[in-house]
Amino acid sequence: RPRAGKSSGEAGKNSPQMEKALAEARAATEEFGITSPEAKLAWEALEEIASSDLTEATKGSLDEECLVETLEACEAIEELGRALEKEASGKGPMP
């Protein structure tokens, strides 16, 4: 029985692992019937592979996370710069 939990990319939509699990599920359905334990297990295995792939696909990489944090920091620095400019020009709040 194929198992989920492979590294990202191995269980992609058109991956050999996904195609094999789909073929096994279809074969088990044809041979044993859709309600058979064999077919149910094969379809469950396919679902595990597919859901594992979706989980990996929705995770951001460390580079993406760092980029988001960097952008947020840049925005905060720009906001601070604007506030300091207003303060220096006398348009900001008085102490």
Distance bins in CASP14 RR format, pairs under 12 A and 6 or more apart:
PFRMAT RR
TARGET T0000
AUTHOR 0000-0000-0000
RMODE 2
METHOD distances of the structure
MODEL  1
1 20 0 0 0 0 0 1 0 0 0 0 0
1 21 0 0 0 0 1 0 0 0 0 0 0
1 24 0 0 0 0 1 0 0 0 0 0 0
1 25 0 0 0 0 0 1 0 0 0 0 0
1 28 0 0 0 0 0 1 0 0 0 0 0
1 37 0 0 0 0 0 1 0 0 0 0 0
1 38 0 0 0 0 0 1 0 0 0 0 0
1 40 0 0 0 0 0 1 0 0 0 0 0
1 41 1 0 0 1 0 0 0 0 0 0 0
1 42 1 0 0 1 0 0 0 0 0 0 0
1 43 0 0 0 0 0 1 0 0 0 0 0
1 44 0 0 0 0 1 0 0 0 0 0 0
1 45 1 0 1 0 0 0 0 0 0 0 0
1 46 0 0 0 0 0 1 0 0 0 0 0
1 48 0 0 0 0 1 0 0 0 0 0 0
1 49 0 0 0 0 0 1 0 0 0 0 0
2 10 0 0 0 0 0 1 0 0 0 0 0
2 11 0 0 0 0 1 0 0 0 0 0 0
2 15 0 0 0 0 0 1 0 0 0 0 0
2 16 0 0 0 0 0 1 0 0 0 0 0
2 17 1 0 0 1 0 0 0 0 0 0 0
2 18 0 0 0 0 1 0 0 0 0 0 0
2 19 0 0 0 0 0 1 0 0 0 0 0
2 20 1 0 0 1 0 0 0 0 0 0 0
2 21 1 0 1 0 0 0 0 0 0 0 0
2 22 0 0 0 0 0 1 0 0 0 0 0
2 23 0 0 0 0 0 1 0 0 0 0 0
2 24 1 0 0 1 0 0 0 0 0 0 0
2 25 0 0 0 0 1 0 0 0 0 0 0
2 41 0 0 0 0 0 1 0 0 0 0 0
2 42 0 0 0 0 1 0 0 0 0 0 0
2 43 0 0 0 0 0 1 0 0 0 0 0
2 44 0 0 0 0 0 1 0 0 0 0 0
2 45 1 0 1 0 0 0 0 0 0 0 0
2 46 1 0 0 1 0 0 0 0 0 0 0
2 47 0 0 0 0 0 1 0 0 0 0 0
2 48 1 0 0 1 0 0 0 0 0 0 0
2 49 1 0 0 1 0 0 0 0 0 0 0
2 50 0 0 0 0 0 1 0 0 0 0 0
2 52 0 0 0 0 0 1 0 0 0 0 0
3 10 0 0 0 0 0 1 0 0 0 0 0
3 11 0 0 0 0 0 1 0 0 0 0 0
3 17 0 0 0 0 1 0 0 0 0 0 0
3 21 0 0 0 0 1 0 0 0 0 0 0
3 41 0 0 0 0 0 1 0 0 0 0 0
3 44 0 0 0 0 0 1 0 0 0 0 0
3 45 1 0 0 1 0 0 0 0 0 0 0
3 46 0 0 0 0 0 1 0 0 0 0 0
3 47 0 0 0 0 0 1 0 0 0 0 0
3 48 1 0 0 1 0 0 0 0 0 0 0
3 49 0 0 0 0 1 0 0 0 0 0 0
3 52 0 0 0 0 1 0 0 0 0 0 0
4 10 0 0 0 0 0 1 0 0 0 0 0
4 11 1 0 0 1 0 0 0 0 0 0 0
4 12 0 0 0 0 0 1 0 0 0 0 0
4 17 0 0 0 0 1 0 0 0 0 0 0
4 18 0 0 0 0 0 1 0 0 0 0 0
4 21 0 0 0 0 1 0 0 0 0 0 0
4 44 0 0 0 0 0 1 0 0 0 0 0
4 45 0 0 0 0 1 0 0 0 0 0 0
4 46 0 0 0 0 1 0 0 0 0 0 0
4 47 0 0 0 0 1 0 0 0 0 0 0
4 48 1 1 0 0 0 0 0 0 0 0 0
4 49 1 0 1 0 0 0 0 0 0 0 0
4 50 0 0 0 0 1 0 0 0 0 0 0
4 51 1 0 0 1 0 0 0 0 0 0 0
4 52 1 1 0 0 0 0 0 0 0 0 0
4 53 0 0 0 0 1 0 0 0 0 0 0
4 54 0 0 0 0 0 1 0 0 0 0 0
4 55 0 0 0 0 1 0 0 0 0 0 0
4 56 0 0 0 0 1 0 0 0 0 0 0
5 11 1 0 0 1 0 0 0 0 0 0 0
5 17 0 0 0 0 0 1 0 0 0 0 0
5 45 0 0 0 0 0 1 0 0 0 0 0
5 48 0 0 0 0 1 0 0 0 0 0 0
5 49 0 0 0 0 1 0 0 0 0 0 0
5 50 0 0 0 0 0 1 0 0 0 0 0
5 51 0 0 0 0 1 0 0 0 0 0 0
5 52 1 0 1 0 0 0 0 0 0 0 0
5 53 0 0 0 0 1 0 0 0 0 0 0
5 55 0 0 0 0 1 0 0 0 0 0 0
5 56 0 0 0 0 1 0 0 0 0 0 0
6 12 0 0 0 0 1 0 0 0 0 0 0
6 15 0 0 0 0 1 0 0 0 0 0 0
6 16 0 0 0 0 0 1 0 0 0 0 0
6 17 1 0 0 1 0 0 0 0 0 0 0
6 18 0 0 0 0 0 1 0 0 0 0 0
6 21 0 0 0 0 0 1 0 0 0 0 0
6 48 0 0 0 0 0 1 0 0 0 0 0
6 49 0 0 0 0 1 0 0 0 0 0 0
6 52 1 0 0 1 0 0 0 0 0 0 0
6 53 0 0 0 0 1 0 0 0 0 0 0
6 55 0 0 0 0 0 1 0 0 0 0 0
6 56 0 0 0 0 1 0 0 0 0 0 0
7 15 0 0 0 0 0 1 0 0 0 0 0
7 17 0 0 0 0 0 1 0 0 0 0 0
7 52 0 0 0 0 1 0 0 0 0 0 0
7 53 0 0 0 0 0 1 0 0 0 0 0
7 55 0 0 0 0 0 1 0 0 0 0 0
7 56 1 0 0 1 0 0 0 0 0 0 0
7 59 0 0 0 0 0 1 0 0 0 0 0
8 15 0 0 0 0 0 1 0 0 0 0 0
8 52 0 0 0 0 1 0 0 0 0 0 0
8 53 1 0 0 1 0 0 0 0 0 0 0
8 54 0 0 0 0 0 1 0 0 0 0 0
8 55 0 0 0 0 1 0 0 0 0 0 0
8 56 1 0 1 0 0 0 0 0 0 0 0
8 57 1 0 0 1 0 0 0 0 0 0 0
8 58 0 0 0 0 0 1 0 0 0 0 0
8 59 1 0 0 1 0 0 0 0 0 0 0
8 60 0 0 0 0 0 1 0 0 0 0 0
8 61 0 0 0 0 1 0 0 0 0 0 0
9 15 1 0 0 1 0 0 0 0 0 0 0
9 16 0 0 0 0 0 1 0 0 0 0 0
9 17 0 0 0 0 1 0 0 0 0 0 0
9 18 0 0 0 0 1 0 0 0 0 0 0
9 49 0 0 0 0 0 1 0 0 0 0 0
9 52 0 0 0 0 1 0 0 0 0 0 0
9 53 1 0 0 1 0 0 0 0 0 0 0
9 54 0 0 0 0 0 1 0 0 0 0 0
9 55 0 0 0 0 0 1 0 0 0 0 0
9 56 1 0 0 1 0 0 0 0 0 0 0
9 57 0 0 0 0 1 0 0 0 0 0 0
9 59 0 0 0 0 0 1 0 0 0 0 0
10 16 0 0 0 0 1 0 0 0 0 0 0
10 17 1 0 1 0 0 0 0 0 0 0 0
10 18 0 0 0 0 1 0 0 0 0 0 0
10 19 0 0 0 0 0 1 0 0 0 0 0
10 20 0 0 0 0 0 1 0 0 0 0 0
10 21 0 0 0 0 0 1 0 0 0 0 0
10 49 0 0 0 0 1 0 0 0 0 0 0
10 52 0 0 0 0 1 0 0 0 0 0 0
10 53 0 0 0 0 1 0 0 0 0 0 0
10 56 0 0 0 0 1 0 0 0 0 0 0
11 17 1 0 1 0 0 0 0 0 0 0 0
11 18 1 0 1 0 0 0 0 0 0 0 0
11 19 0 0 0 0 0 1 0 0 0 0 0
11 20 0 0 0 0 0 1 0 0 0 0 0
11 21 0 0 0 0 1 0 0 0 0 0 0
11 22 0 0 0 0 0 1 0 0 0 0 0
11 45 0 0 0 0 0 1 0 0 0 0 0
11 46 0 0 0 0 0 1 0 0 0 0 0
11 47 0 0 0 0 0 1 0 0 0 0 0
11 48 0 0 0 0 1 0 0 0 0 0 0
11 49 1 0 1 0 0 0 0 0 0 0 0
11 50 1 0 0 1 0 0 0 0 0 0 0
11 51 0 0 0 0 1 0 0 0 0 0 0
11 52 1 0 1 0 0 0 0 0 0 0 0
11 53 1 0 1 0 0 0 0 0 0 0 0
11 54 0 0 0 0 1 0 0 0 0 0 0
11 55 0 0 0 0 1 0 0 0 0 0 0
11 56 1 0 0 1 0 0 0 0 0 0 0
11 57 0 0 0 0 1 0 0 0 0 0 0
12 18 1 0 1 0 0 0 0 0 0 0 0
12 19 0 0 0 0 1 0 0 0 0 0 0
12 20 0 0 0 0 0 1 0 0 0 0 0
12 21 0 0 0 0 0 1 0 0 0 0 0
12 22 0 0 0 0 0 1 0 0 0 0 0
12 49 0 0 0 0 1 0 0 0 0 0 0
12 50 0 0 0 0 1 0 0 0 0 0 0
12 51 0 0 0 0 0 1 0 0 0 0 0
12 52 0 0 0 0 1 0 0 0 0 0 0
12 53 1 0 1 0 0 0 0 0 0 0 0
12 54 0 0 0 0 1 0 0 0 0 0 0
12 55 0 0 0 0 0 1 0 0 0 0 0
12 56 0 0 0 0 1 0 0 0 0 0 0
12 57 0 0 0 0 1 0 0 0 0 0 0
13 19 0 0 0 0 1 0 0 0 0 0 0
13 21 0 0 0 0 0 1 0 0 0 0 0
13 22 0 0 0 0 0 1 0 0 0 0 0
13 46 0 0 0 0 0 1 0 0 0 0 0
13 49 0 0 0 0 0 1 0 0 0 0 0
13 50 0 0 0 0 1 0 0 0 0 0 0
13 53 1 0 0 1 0 0 0 0 0 0 0
13 54 0 0 0 0 1 0 0 0 0 0 0
13 56 0 0 0 0 0 1 0 0 0 0 0
13 57 0 0 0 0 1 0 0 0 0 0 0
14 20 0 0 0 0 0 1 0 0 0 0 0
14 22 0 0 0 0 0 1 0 0 0 0 0
14 50 0 0 0 0 0 1 0 0 0 0 0
14 53 0 0 0 0 0 1 0 0 0 0 0
15 21 0 0 0 0 1 0 0 0 0 0 0
15 22 0 0 0 0 0 1 0 0 0 0 0
15 46 0 0 0 0 0 1 0 0 0 0 0
15 49 0 0 0 0 1 0 0 0 0 0 0
15 50 0 0 0 0 0 1 0 0 0 0 0
15 52 0 0 0 0 0 1 0 0 0 0 0
15 53 1 0 0 1 0 0 0 0 0 0 0
15 56 0 0 0 0 0 1 0 0 0 0 0
16 22 0 0 0 0 0 1 0 0 0 0 0
16 23 0 0 0 0 0 1 0 0 0 0 0
16 49 0 0 0 0 0 1 0 0 0 0 0
17 23 0 0 0 0 0 1 0 0 0 0 0
17 24 0 0 0 0 0 1 0 0 0 0 0
17 45 0 0 0 0 0 1 0 0 0 0 0
17 46 0 0 0 0 1 0 0 0 0 0 0
17 48 0 0 0 0 0 1 0 0 0 0 0
17 49 1 0 0 1 0 0 0 0 0 0 0
17 50 0 0 0 0 0 1 0 0 0 0 0
17 52 0 0 0 0 1 0 0 0 0 0 0
17 53 0 0 0 0 1 0 0 0 0 0 0
18 24 0 0 0 0 0 1 0 0 0 0 0
18 25 0 0 0 0 0 1 0 0 0 0 0
18 45 0 0 0 0 0 1 0 0 0 0 0
18 46 1 0 0 1 0 0 0 0 0 0 0
18 47 0 0 0 0 0 1 0 0 0 0 0
18 48 0 0 0 0 0 1 0 0 0 0 0
18 49 1 0 1 0 0 0 0 0 0 0 0
18 50 1 0 0 1 0 0 0 0 0 0 0
18 51 0 0 0 0 0 1 0 0 0 0 0
18 52 0 0 0 0 0 1 0 0 0 0 0
18 53 1 0 0 1 0 0 0 0 0 0 0
18 54 0 0 0 0 0 1 0 0 0 0 0
19 25 0 0 0 0 0 1 0 0 0 0 0
19 26 0 0 0 0 0 1 0 0 0 0 0
19 46 0 0 0 0 0 1 0 0 0 0 0
19 49 0 0 0 0 0 1 0 0 0 0 0
19 50 0 0 0 0 0 1 0 0 0 0 0
20 26 0 0 0 0 0 1 0 0 0 0 0
20 27 0 0 0 0 0 1 0 0 0 0 0
20 42 0 0 0 0 0 1 0 0 0 0 0
20 45 0 0 0 0 1 0 0 0 0 0 0
20 46 0 0 0 0 1 0 0 0 0 0 0
20 49 0 0 0 0 1 0 0 0 0 0 0
21 27 0 0 0 0 0 1 0 0 0 0 0
21 28 0 0 0 0 0 1 0 0 0 0 0
21 41 0 0 0 0 0 1 0 0 0 0 0
21 42 1 0 0 1 0 0 0 0 0 0 0
21 43 0 0 0 0 1 0 0 0 0 0 0
21 44 0 0 0 0 1 0 0 0 0 0 0
21 45 1 0 1 0 0 0 0 0 0 0 0
21 46 1 0 1 0 0 0 0 0 0 0 0
21 47 0 0 0 0 1 0 0 0 0 0 0
21 48 0 0 0 0 1 0 0 0 0 0 0
21 49 1 0 1 0 0 0 0 0 0 0 0
21 50 0 0 0 0 1 0 0 0 0 0 0
21 51 0 0 0 0 0 1 0 0 0 0 0
21 52 0 0 0 0 0 1 0 0 0 0 0
21 53 0 0 0 0 0 1 0 0 0 0 0
22 28 0 0 0 0 0 1 0 0 0 0 0
22 29 0 0 0 0 0 1 0 0 0 0 0
22 42 0 0 0 0 1 0 0 0 0 0 0
22 43 0 0 0 0 1 0 0 0 0 0 0
22 45 0 0 0 0 1 0 0 0 0 0 0
22 46 1 0 1 0 0 0 0 0 0 0 0
22 47 0 0 0 0 0 1 0 0 0 0 0
22 49 0 0 0 0 1 0 0 0 0 0 0
22 50 0 0 0 0 1 0 0 0 0 0 0
23 29 0 0 0 0 0 1 0 0 0 0 0
23 30 0 0 0 0 0 1 0 0 0 0 0
23 42 0 0 0 0 1 0 0 0 0 0 0
23 45 0 0 0 0 0 1 0 0 0 0 0
23 46 0 0 0 0 1 0 0 0 0 0 0
24 30 0 0 0 0 0 1 0 0 0 0 0
24 31 0 0 0 0 0 1 0 0 0 0 0
24 32 0 0 0 0 0 1 0 0 0 0 0
24 38 0 0 0 0 1 0 0 0 0 0 0
24 39 0 0 0 0 1 0 0 0 0 0 0
24 41 0 0 0 0 1 0 0 0 0 0 0
24 42 1 0 1 0 0 0 0 0 0 0 0
24 43 0 0 0 0 1 0 0 0 0 0 0
24 44 0 0 0 0 0 1 0 0 0 0 0
24 45 1 0 0 1 0 0 0 0 0 0 0
24 46 1 0 0 1 0 0 0 0 0 0 0
24 49 0 0 0 0 0 1 0 0 0 0 0
25 31 0 0 0 0 0 1 0 0 0 0 0
25 32 0 0 0 0 0 1 0 0 0 0 0
25 33 0 0 0 0 0 1 0 0 0 0 0
25 34 0 0 0 0 1 0 0 0 0 0 0
25 36 0 0 0 0 0 1 0 0 0 0 0
25 38 0 0 0 0 1 0 0 0 0 0 0
25 39 1 0 0 1 0 0 0 0 0 0 0
25 40 0 0 0 0 1 0 0 0 0 0 0
25 41 0 0 0 0 1 0 0 0 0 0 0
25 42 1 1 0 0 0 0 0 0 0 0 0
25 43 1 0 1 0 0 0 0 0 0 0 0
25 44 0 0 0 0 1 0 0 0 0 0 0
25 45 1 0 0 1 0 0 0 0 0 0 0
25 46 1 0 1 0 0 0 0 0 0 0 0
25 47 0 0 0 0 1 0 0 0 0 0 0
25 48 0 0 0 0 0 1 0 0 0 0 0
25 49 0 0 0 0 0 1 0 0 0 0 0
25 50 0 0 0 0 0 1 0 0 0 0 0
26 32 0 0 0 0 0 1 0 0 0 0 0
26 33 0 0 0 0 0 1 0 0 0 0 0
26 34 0 0 0 0 0 1 0 0 0 0 0
26 38 0 0 0 0 0 1 0 0 0 0 0
26 39 0 0 0 0 1 0 0 0 0 0 0
26 42 0 0 0 0 1 0 0 0 0 0 0
26 43 0 0 0 0 1 0 0 0 0 0 0
26 46 0 0 0 0 1 0 0 0 0 0 0
27 33 0 0 0 0 0 1 0 0 0 0 0
27 36 0 0 0 0 0 1 0 0 0 0 0
27 38 0 0 0 0 1 0 0 0 0 0 0
27 39 0 0 0 0 1 0 0 0 0 0 0
27 42 1 0 0 1 0 0 0 0 0 0 0
27 43 0 0 0 0 0 1 0 0 0 0 0
27 46 0 0 0 0 0 1 0 0 0 0 0
28 34 0 0 0 0 1 0 0 0 0 0 0
28 35 0 0 0 0 0 1 0 0 0 0 0
28 36 1 0 0 1 0 0 0 0 0 0 0
28 37 0 0 0 0 1 0 0 0 0 0 0
28 38 1 0 1 0 0 0 0 0 0 0 0
28 39 1 0 1 0 0 0 0 0 0 0 0
28 40 0 0 0 0 1 0 0 0 0 0 0
28 41 1 0 0 1 0 0 0 0 0 0 0
28 42 1 0 1 0 0 0 0 0 0 0 0
28 43 1 0 0 1 0 0 0 0 0 0 0
28 44 0 0 0 0 0 1 0 0 0 0 0
28 45 0 0 0 0 1 0 0 0 0 0 0
28 46 0 0 0 0 0 1 0 0 0 0 0
29 35 0 0 0 0 1 0 0 0 0 0 0
29 36 1 0 0 1 0 0 0 0 0 0 0
29 37 0 0 0 0 0 1 0 0 0 0 0
29 38 0 0 0 0 1 0 0 0 0 0 0
29 39 1 0 1 0 0 0 0 0 0 0 0
29 40 0 0 0 0 1 0 0 0 0 0 0
29 41 0 0 0 0 0 1 0 0 0 0 0
29 42 1 0 0 1 0 0 0 0 0 0 0
29 43 1 0 0 1 0 0 0 0 0 0 0
29 46 0 0 0 0 0 1 0 0 0 0 0
30 36 0 0 0 0 0 1 0 0 0 0 0
30 38 0 0 0 0 0 1 0 0 0 0 0
30 39 0 0 0 0 1 0 0 0 0 0 0
30 42 0 0 0 0 0 1 0 0 0 0 0
31 38 1 0 0 1 0 0 0 0 0 0 0
31 39 0 0 0 0 1 0 0 0 0 0 0
31 42 0 0 0 0 0 1 0 0 0 0 0
32 38 1 0 1 0 0 0 0 0 0 0 0
32 39 1 0 1 0 0 0 0 0 0 0 0
32 40 0 0 0 0 1 0 0 0 0 0 0
32 41 0 0 0 0 0 1 0 0 0 0 0
32 42 0 0 0 0 1 0 0 0 0 0 0
32 43 0 0 0 0 0 1 0 0 0 0 0
33 39 1 0 1 0 0 0 0 0 0 0 0
33 40 0 0 0 0 1 0 0 0 0 0 0
33 42 0 0 0 0 0 1 0 0 0 0 0
33 43 0 0 0 0 0 1 0 0 0 0 0
34 40 0 0 0 0 1 0 0 0 0 0 0
34 42 0 0 0 0 0 1 0 0 0 0 0
34 43 0 0 0 0 1 0 0 0 0 0 0
35 43 0 0 0 0 0 1 0 0 0 0 0
36 42 0 0 0 0 1 0 0 0 0 0 0
36 43 0 0 0 0 0 1 0 0 0 0 0
37 43 0 0 0 0 0 1 0 0 0 0 0
37 44 0 0 0 0 0 1 0 0 0 0 0
38 44 0 0 0 0 0 1 0 0 0 0 0
38 45 0 0 0 0 0 1 0 0 0 0 0
39 45 0 0 0 0 0 1 0 0 0 0 0
39 46 0 0 0 0 0 1 0 0 0 0 0
40 46 0 0 0 0 0 1 0 0 0 0 0
40 47 0 0 0 0 0 1 0 0 0 0 0
41 47 0 0 0 0 0 1 0 0 0 0 0
41 48 0 0 0 0 0 1 0 0 0 0 0
42 48 0 0 0 0 0 1 0 0 0 0 0
42 49 0 0 0 0 0 1 0 0 0 0 0
43 49 0 0 0 0 0 1 0 0 0 0 0
43 50 0 0 0 0 0 1 0 0 0 0 0
44 50 0 0 0 0 0 1 0 0 0 0 0
44 51 0 0 0 0 0 1 0 0 0 0 0
45 51 0 0 0 0 0 1 0 0 0 0 0
45 52 0 0 0 0 0 1 0 0 0 0 0
46 52 0 0 0 0 0 1 0 0 0 0 0
46 53 0 0 0 0 0 1 0 0 0 0 0
47 53 0 0 0 0 0 1 0 0 0 0 0
47 54 0 0 0 0 0 1 0 0 0 0 0
48 54 0 0 0 0 0 1 0 0 0 0 0
48 55 0 0 0 0 0 1 0 0 0 0 0
49 55 0 0 0 0 0 1 0 0 0 0 0
49 56 0 0 0 0 0 1 0 0 0 0 0
50 56 0 0 0 0 0 1 0 0 0 0 0
50 57 0 0 0 0 0 1 0 0 0 0 0
51 57 0 0 0 0 0 1 0 0 0 0 0
51 58 0 0 0 0 0 1 0 0 0 0 0
52 58 0 0 0 0 0 1 0 0 0 0 0
52 59 0 0 0 0 0 1 0 0 0 0 0
53 59 0 0 0 0 0 1 0 0 0 0 0
58 64 0 0 0 0 0 1 0 0 0 0 0
59 65 0 0 0 0 1 0 0 0 0 0 0
60 66 0 0 0 0 0 1 0 0 0 0 0
60 67 0 0 0 0 0 1 0 0 0 0 0
60 68 0 0 0 0 1 0 0 0 0 0 0
61 67 0 0 0 0 1 0 0 0 0 0 0
61 68 0 0 0 0 0 1 0 0 0 0 0
62 68 0 0 0 0 0 1 0 0 0 0 0
62 69 0 0 0 0 0 1 0 0 0 0 0
63 69 0 0 0 0 0 1 0 0 0 0 0
63 70 0 0 0 0 0 1 0 0 0 0 0
64 70 0 0 0 0 0 1 0 0 0 0 0
64 71 0 0 0 0 0 1 0 0 0 0 0
65 71 0 0 0 0 0 1 0 0 0 0 0
65 72 0 0 0 0 0 1 0 0 0 0 0
66 72 0 0 0 0 0 1 0 0 0 0 0
66 73 0 0 0 0 0 1 0 0 0 0 0
67 73 0 0 0 0 0 1 0 0 0 0 0
67 74 0 0 0 0 0 1 0 0 0 0 0
68 74 0 0 0 0 0 1 0 0 0 0 0
68 75 0 0 0 0 0 1 0 0 0 0 0
69 75 0 0 0 0 0 1 0 0 0 0 0
69 76 0 0 0 0 0 1 0 0 0 0 0
70 76 0 0 0 0 0 1 0 0 0 0 0
70 77 0 0 0 0 0 1 0 0 0 0 0
71 77 0 0 0 0 0 1 0 0 0 0 0
71 78 0 0 0 0 0 1 0 0 0 0 0
72 78 0 0 0 0 0 1 0 0 0 0 0
72 79 0 0 0 0 0 1 0 0 0 0 0
73 79 0 0 0 0 0 1 0 0 0 0 0
73 80 0 0 0 0 0 1 0 0 0 0 0
74 80 0 0 0 0 0 1 0 0 0 0 0
74 81 0 0 0 0 0 1 0 0 0 0 0
75 81 0 0 0 0 0 1 0 0 0 0 0
75 82 0 0 0 0 0 1 0 0 0 0 0
76 82 0 0 0 0 0 1 0 0 0 0 0
76 83 0 0 0 0 0 1 0 0 0 0 0
77 83 0 0 0 0 0 1 0 0 0 0 0
77 84 0 0 0 0 0 1 0 0 0 0 0
78 84 0 0 0 0 0 1 0 0 0 0 0
78 85 0 0 0 0 0 1 0 0 0 0 0
79 85 0 0 0 0 0 1 0 0 0 0 0
79 86 0 0 0 0 0 1 0 0 0 0 0
80 86 0 0 0 0 0 1 0 0 0 0 0
80 87 0 0 0 0 0 1 0 0 0 0 0
81 87 0 0 0 0 1 0 0 0 0 0 0
81 88 0 0 0 0 1 0 0 0 0 0 0
81 89 0 0 0 0 0 1 0 0 0 0 0
82 88 0 0 0 0 0 1 0 0 0 0 0
82 89 0 0 0 0 0 1 0 0 0 0 0
82 91 0 0 0 0 0 1 0 0 0 0 0
82 92 0 0 0 0 0 1 0 0 0 0 0
83 89 0 0 0 0 0 1 0 0 0 0 0
83 90 0 0 0 0 0 1 0 0 0 0 0
83 91 0 0 0 0 0 1 0 0 0 0 0
83 92 1 0 0 1 0 0 0 0 0 0 0
83 93 0 0 0 0 1 0 0 0 0 0 0
84 90 0 0 0 0 0 1 0 0 0 0 0
84 91 0 0 0 0 0 1 0 0 0 0 0
84 92 0 0 0 0 1 0 0 0 0 0 0
85 91 0 0 0 0 1 0 0 0 0 0 0
85 92 0 0 0 0 1 0 0 0 0 0 0
86 92 1 0 1 0 0 0 0 0 0 0 0
86 93 0 0 0 0 1 0 0 0 0 0 0
86 94 0 0 0 0 0 1 0 0 0 0 0
87 93 1 0 0 1 0 0 0 0 0 0 0
87 94 0 0 0 0 1 0 0 0 0 0 0
87 95 0 0 0 0 1 0 0 0 0 0 0
END
